[in-house]
Amino acid sequence: MLFYLIFFFTVMPLIELYFLIRVGQVIGAWNTVAALLLMGIIGGTIVRNQGQAIWRQVNEKLARGEMPADSLFHGFLVFVGGLLMITPGFVTDLMGLLLVLPGPRHLLLKAMKHEMAKRVARGQVRFYTNSSQRVDFTSGPTGPRPTRDVIDLEPDPDPQTDKGPRKDQ
C-alpha cells in the first residue's frame, strides 16, 4: 500500500509534468492548456452520461428485485475515472478515459472478477461476520458452507391474546 501512495503522490506528478512539458514543446503552451481543458469538458460529459446510465441500471435492477452488484462496480469505476479526468495531465486523463468508457471498463471489471475469484480459491481472501468469526469460502460449492441461525422477528399469534381484527379497523 505504501508503494502505491508513494507512486501516486510523487512519481505520477513527475510523469505528468514530463508529458506536459513535452507536449507544450511540440504544440505550444496555450494549445496544451486548451487540450487539457477540452479533455476535462469531454470527460465531464462522458462521466455524466455514463453515471446517469448506470444509475438507471441500478434502479431497474432494484425494481426487479435483483442485486445490482455489477452496476455498482461500474459506478465506482466511473467515479474513479472522473476523479482521474479532473486531475490535470494527459496520463491521468487517459487512465480516467479508460475507466469511463464502457468497453475498457467492462474488460477491466471482468479481469478484476477473475483475479478476485483466483484469490478466493487460493484462500487469500477472508470474510468475517459481524461477530469477527472467520468464514471459510475456500471449500467450493459442494463443500460445507457456514450455517446461520434464522431468527424470525415476526411473533406467532397467541390464540389467547389474539382476538382477531378489531371492529374499528
GIKAMO-V891105 format. One record per residue. N is the residue number from 0. PHI is phi as a letter, one per 40 degrees, with the letter a starting at -180 (none if undefined). OMEGA is omega as a letter, one per 20 degrees, with the letter a starting at -180 (NA if undefined). Layout:
N;PHI;OMEGA, N;PHI;OMEGA
This chain:
0;none;r, 1;c;r, 2;c;a, 3;c;r, 4;c;r, 5;c;a, 6;c;a, 7;c;a, 8;b;r, 9;b;a, 10;c;a, 11;c;r, 12;c;r, 13;c;r, 14;c;r, 15;c;a, 16;c;r, 17;d;a, 18;c;r, 19;c;r, 20;c;a, 21;c;r, 22;c;r, 23;c;r, 24;c;a, 25;c;a, 26;b;a, 27;h;a, 28;c;a, 29;c;r, 30;c;r, 31;c;r, 32;c;r, 33;c;r, 34;c;r, 35;c;r, 36;c;r, 37;c;r, 38;c;r, 39;c;r, 40;c;r, 41;c;r, 42;c;r, 43;c;r, 44;c;r, 45;c;r, 46;c;r, 47;c;a, 48;c;r, 49;c;r, 50;c;r, 51;c;r, 52;c;r, 53;c;r, 54;c;r, 55;c;r, 56;c;r, 57;c;a, 58;c;r, 59;c;r, 60;c;r, 61;c;r, 62;c;r, 63;c;a, 64;g;r, 65;c;r, 66;c;a, 67;c;a, 68;c;a, 69;c;a, 70;c;r, 71;c;r, 72;c;r, 73;c;r, 74;c;r, 75;c;r, 76;c;r, 77;c;r, 78;c;r, 79;c;r, 80;c;r, 81;c;r, 82;c;r, 83;c;a, 84;c;r, 85;c;r, 86;c;a, 87;c;r, 88;i;a, 89;c;a, 90;c;r, 91;c;r, 92;c;r, 93;c;r, 94;c;r, 95;c;r, 96;c;r, 97;c;r, 98;c;a, 99;c;a, 100;c;a, 101;c;a, 102;d;r, 103;c;a, 104;c;r, 105;c;r, 106;c;r, 107;c;r, 108;c;r, 109;c;r, 110;c;r, 111;c;r, 112;c;r, 113;c;r, 114;c;r, 115;c;r, 116;c;r, 117;c;a, 118;c;r, 119;c;r, 120;c;r, 121;c;a, 122;g;a, 123;c;a, 124;b;r, 125;b;r, 126;b;a, 127;b;r, 128;c;a, 129;c;r, 130;c;r, 131;g;r, 132;c;r, 133;c;r, 134;b;a, 135;c;r, 136;b;a, 137;c;a, 138;c;r, 139;g;a, 140;c;a, 141;c;a, 142;c;a, 143;c;r, 144;b;r, 145;c;r, 146;b;r, 147;b;r, 148;c;r, 149;c;r, 150;b;a, 151;c;a, 152;c;r, 153;c;r, 154;c;r, 155;c;r, 156;c;r, 157;c;a, 158;c;a, 159;c;a, 160;c;a, 161;c;a, 162;c;a, 163;g;a, 164;c;a, 165;c;a, 166;c;a, 167;c;r, 168;c;NA
